[in-house]
């Protein structure tokens, strides 16, 4: 039986942890230190804020409650896909046509930021290009055609190609899909190795990283004081980058993020020939259902199969069995394949599905970024750049664009908001079948 370890500082028992290509260890904070900027959270957002600020000359301390990349940054699906937010046209009345167009362009720039980060620091994280959206019904293929035309109108420079039903064997060895959209500007990678590489880059630039140093209390004011079990950080500015794991540290922000469970299994190594029968072009793939499936091949030719976004707050009793049943609906030919790894974790969902960037009301020296709603791999890198630019007094228009969007607090409080949303998502899944 495979469960998620929730009370351990160790990384999830994932294929990523088993195949990490570097071992990093940072001390716990002990005593008091003073810096220009304190960052709470050691995932992509915090690490890239540290990189961006350290290279601008700031003294930076980053506090991670467990290990670097312990949360979604080190255990996600590894799909690097264009876009930030879902259905950004809904913000037309607030942002205007130019503002919405800029959000769409930021969704393309976010992927390029990751590309450049990996190249600049020579991070070995199995980056491969190629992604395909999978149509579950004919309407999706029509949506893909509109998306392709819109991307071309935005000046997208990578190959985009619509696939008709008879062309699907080019990308997936399954008869479950009726079309697709190939995007060679998106791709996939090893997320934990990316996080570890970025941690090493931040340290190389002078940032100080502390693990097993959970922030327990914040004293706000012109000078920020962040308390941990054994130390304190005094800072001019604070960045809250805990996302789904922010918990009760800052209730005002935590109420705007719903932690939702997502789960992944990794098969035994399948061998090159068998793996290519499943995914002939080594792409990342994702379908369009509410409880989506996403999958890709690992470097050692395992199938990594994920999805089943849970809003209930309860994890499956047996992740491997639960996800294996979903995998076999797509790839029944894997019925005899062994499942070697099964894990999951929490992603941060916002009510309007747009990343949340801003400052705390009446606390202009406290910044935050959270609620990437499944696009965290690329959107976190964008958020870090925009935060750093705003803090440094550079062009803050991008930060202000995101900060202009209000984000509702989930109804029901910590105990009821997940069950209420779970009921709403169940209704959406029922409508899909009608």
Residue, then its C-alpha position, 0 to 999 in steps of 0.5 A: x500500500x502506498x501512502x504519502x508521507x505527510x510527517x517527514x522532512x524527507x522527499x516523497x518516495x518518488x522516482x525523482x528522489x531516487x534519481x536525483x543527480x546531486x545531494x544538497x544539504x543546508x543547515x537549519x537556522x540557528x541564531x539571528x541574522x540580518x538580510x535585505x530580503x527574507x524568503x519563506x519557501x524553498x520551491x521554484x518561487x523562492x529559489x528563483x527569487x533568491x537567484x534574481x535578487x542575489x544577482x542584483x546585489x541583495x543579501x538574501x536568506x531563504x527559509x525552507x520548512x523541510x528540504x529544498x524542493x520538498x513540495x510540489x517543485x520536487x514532485x510534480x509531473x515535470x510538464x513544462x507547458x506554455x501559459x499562465x492562468x486558465x481562460x484569461x479572457x474573463x479579465x477583459x473588463x478589468x485589464x482591457x485587451x492589452x492587459x489580457x494580451x500581455x498575460x498571454x505573452x507572459x505565458x509564453x515568456x515563462x517557458x523561455x525563462x525556464x529554458x534560459x535558467x537551465x542553459x545559464x547554469x547548465x542544470x542537468x534535468x533531462x529537459x526535452x522539447x515536445x508536448x501534445x494536448x489530447x482531445x477527449x472529444x471533437x469539441x476539444x479539437x475545435x478548441x485546439x484550432x482556435x488556440x493554435x491560431x491565437x498563438x500564431x497571432x501572438x507571434x509564437x515561434x515554435x512548431x504547432x500542428x493539429x492532429x486528426x484522429x487518424x494521426x494520433x498514433x504519431x504521438x500516443x499508443x492509445x485509441x482513447x483520443x480523437x485528436x491533438x495539438x503538438x507544441x514543440x515549444x513546450x516539453x518536460x523535465x526532471x523537476x527535482x533536479x531542476x530545483x536542486x540545480x537552482x538551489x546550487x545556483x542561488x548559493x553560488x550567487x551568494x544567497x543563504x539557504x536554510x532547511x528544516x527552518x519553518x517560519x513559525x511567526x512573523x513580526x511585521x513593520x518597517x523591519x520584518x522579523x521572521x521567527x523559526x524554532x531556533x532562530x530569527x531573520x531580520x529583513x527589510x523585505x519579505x517574500x512569502x512563497x509557501x503556496x499550498x504549504x503556507x498553512x496558518x503562517x499568513x491566514x489572509x493568503x492561505x484562505x485564497x489557496x486551496x491545496x489540491x492533491x495530485x498523484x503520479x506512478x512510475x512503472x518499471x523500465x519498459x525498454x526503448x522499443x516498448x516505451x516508443x510504442x506508448x509515446x513514439x516521439x517522447x513528448x509530454x501529453x495531457x488530456x482535457x478532462x476535469x480530472x485530467x491524465x498527464x503522462x510522459x517517459x522518464x530518462x530510463x524509459x519508465x512511464x510516468x503517469x499522473x493526474x486525479x486532482x483531488x479537492x477533498x483533502x483526502x489522499x487515496x489509501x493506495x496511490x499505486x492501485x488508484x493510479x494504475x487503474x487510470x493508467x490502464x484505461x489509457x494503456x491497457x497493454x501495460x497490464x503486466x507492467x510493475x509499478x515501482x514508485x507511487x507518490x503525490x503532493x499538494x498543488x495550490x489552486x486559486x478560485x480564478x485560476x490566475x497566479x496570485x502576485x501582490x503585496x500584503x495590504x498595509x504591508x508594502x514590504x511584504x510580497x507574495x506569489x502563489x496559486x499557480x493552479x497546475x502551471x507552477x513549473x513555468x509560472x513560478x519562474x515568471x513570478x520570481x522575475x516580476x517580484x525581483x524587478x518590482x523590489x529592485x525598482x525596475x519595470x514593475x508593470x508586469x507585477x502590477x498587472x497581476x496584482x491588479x486582479x482581485x482573488x476571492x477567499x474560498x468559502x467555508x474556511x479551512x475545514x469546509x472549503x475543500x469539501x465544497x469545491x470537491x462537490x463543485x468539481x464532481x458536478x463538472x465531471x458529471x457534466x463532462x459525461x452528459 
